[in-house]
Amino acid sequence: MANFNFNKVILGGRLTADPELRQTPQGISVTTFSIAVNRRFTRTNDGSQPTADFFNCTAWRSNAEFITRYFKKGNSICVVGTLQNRSWTDQQTGQKRYATDIVVDEANFVDSKEAGSAPMPNDAYNAPAYSSQETEAPKFEELSNDDDLPF
């Protein structure tokens, strides 16, 4: 049997709070934040109350700096990362606790600059924004006789 291990997560949602940049004692940048992702179904039959799942995320080094600089509460974000389990003993109850986090490898803009809920800094990363505007269709050369085609 082959040894097959795969751990990759892609999430798109909205930040539930402003991410805050911290430093480890070794000077490594880290930020933790939560993403709300709406489910495809609603809690009630009339569809009036959507249900969301909340995912805790951790980003390190330049990813942490990028996220805290350009994303604010309510902004849409797409993250790519891995699931990571951790456990600890609760100091108050002595019980073992568990948590599953997404360790962020990539963070991407989803909203265009105009659609974002928080203003971007003047020196914002100049990533291409996705637009719903249609681009001009490519022009193709008309072939008069397709008998010369090799397929």
Summary of the structure (lengths in Angstrom):
residues: 151
radius of gyration: 22.2
end to end distance: 41.8
largest distance: 82.1
contacts: 313
relative contact order: 0.18
helix: 9%
strand: 42%
